[in-house]
Amino acid sequence: MNNNFSKKYLIISPSWLGDLIMAQSLFITLKQQEPDCQIDIYAPQYTFPILDRMPQLTNKIVNPFMHGSFNLKERFAEGKKLRNYHYDCVIVLPNSFKSALIGLFAKIPLRRGFKGESRYFVINDMRSNKHDFPKMVERYVSLAYSTSKVKTAKDLPIFNYPSLETKPLSKELISRLRLDISRKILILGCGANYGPTKLWPTEFFAQVSSWWISKGGSVVALGSKKDAETASRIQKDVDKSYQSYFFNIAGQTSLVEALDIIGQAKCAVCNDSGLMHTVAAADKPQICIFASTSTQYTPPLSNKAICLESTVKCHPCFKKTCRYNTYECLKQIRPEQVIEKLETIVLG
């Protein structure tokens, strides 16, 4: 450990990729306030390649706990190991009680976070006014400040959006994925781990893909292994004469390989997902689909993003499945609307 830092922070990371990317705005803010501070992060190991693209972070520490697991004895052991780091402050980004225990067991004197699951004694710098910070990124950035300086989102100084460096694609990666990067690439973020209410219909993605390819482009579907079947359904619905320009590589890339492929793209069409936030942080234009969720809470942090948001009466419900089993919020956003917005990006 480097002992030449003015203050040592430990960040307890969220589990979701999109939330983690939004948290970079907090890291940037801490560094702007205290350029010599040390920021370490306690995060799932799968996120480390993306964290390597965040220069504000000093050390990455593996959070070994599966989502939902408690394991009090193991958490105590983890916290005890961290005592040797002598952190001044822990910032707990998840809302759960168990996520706050590490800072307590590590005996970190200042333990900061928003009110969550009855964690009054484990968080000693408790923020109880989430409603004063409508956007998740505002909540995160507010934790860089004392409550005397920032009481509501209106008090927040202007802050930087997340920014992830992209690198040129290697010949090996292009060959392995059999990509064609000679045409303008449209990225599809057709998945979402949250649930079906975030999944724009595959036939709509196919219609947009066919249009894009007809204009001389190629389409690359990114995502996890769970999204590969969705991408396959899209490809089957693409006009047969265009299918050779549709590349389904969902589940075949690491997070940073996906990031670098995004860096080569012209633009993207994404569900509200971690991939949407990745595209935003890579500073690429995109059309974002918001059906059950709201741009008032987790919008893409980018001036180049265009959001299409449902206007049905039950929006936003924030449910994982549709209570009416109609998914009208998704169907209301038509592929013609997306194509119209894509045209403004291409022509612009």
PyMOL commands that set and color helices and strands:
alter all, ss='L'
color gray80, all
select helices_A, chain A and resi 17-22+24-33+45-51+72-85+97-105+130-132+136-142+153-155+171-177+196-198+202-214+225-237+240-245+255-263+274-281+328-331+335-347
alter helices_A, ss='H'
color red, helices_A
select strands_A, chain A and resi 8-12+38-43+59-62+89-92+110-114+125-127+185-189+218-222+246-248+267-271+286-290+305-309
alter strands_A, ss='S'
color yellow, strands_A
deselect
rebuild
show_as cartoon
